[in-house]
């Protein structure tokens, strides 16, 4: 990153809580994405969530609503969490980048992948969220989220489904972004991609349940 490029660091407040971060992010000028986005879209969920899921960036629906994962990809994620027995309202969902980057095509705003600089510039917000929540289970959805925290050489395809050792959570996992299910070229491929994504989330569920059981004092079987 060039020396004259700013980051979000100077916009993240010293006195931190999720509400203060959520308010402060609207004034972030750490990169250029704020210029065309409707608003910043901060994370949503419990401050002491047992599981945090991180995506790439808000999409068109999220940019307009001001909430993460409320569009079509969010519905896929909701269905996968429900199938795995992980209540969405007990999780915390966020993105590596807080503003929607897009290309205008007629009246439609089409997703545009954020650059490495934009991801890096926004990283202080994500680190602040993780520092406050300190989740036992962290799920990185897609390459952008995974590389934001684990480095640009990390490949989801090589580590999908593995239990990863990171400083951010007791258990960290990487899988595809749910939008990849929607981008599958045909019905058969889409069904296969959906089944694989659901299986990834189901494999994470025992770790989540162990944390919930430990907090409530109930016995729980160890994750595989």
VENMOTA-V620171 format. One record per backbone hydrogen bond with DSSP energy under -1.0 kcal/mol. CO is the residue of the C=O (numbers start at 1). NH is the residue of the N-H. Records with the same first field share a line. If there is no record, write none. Layout:
CO=NH  NH
//
This chain:
2=5
8=11
17=21
18=22
19=23
20=24
21=25
24=27
25=28
32=35
33=37
44=93
46=49
50=137
51=92
52=139
53=94
54=141
55=96
56=97
59=63
60=64
61=65
62=66
71=75
72=76
73=77
74=78
75=79
76=80
77=81
78=82
79=83
80=84
81=86
87=90
88=91
92=53
93=44
94=55
98=41
101=112
103=110
105=108
108=105
110=103
115=119
116=120
117=121
118=122
121=8
122=125
123=127
124=128
125=129
126=130
127=131
128=132
129=133
130=134
136=171
137=52
138=173
139=54
140=175
142=146
143=147
144=148
145=149
146=150
147=151
151=154
155=159
156=160
159=162
164=172
171=138
172=164
173=140
174=161
175=142
177=180
178=181
179=183
186=190
187=191
188=192
189=193
190=194
191=195
192=196
193=197
194=198
195=199
196=200
197=201
198=202
199=203
201=205
204=207  208
205=209
206=210
207=211
208=212
209=213
210=214
211=215
212=216
213=217  218
//
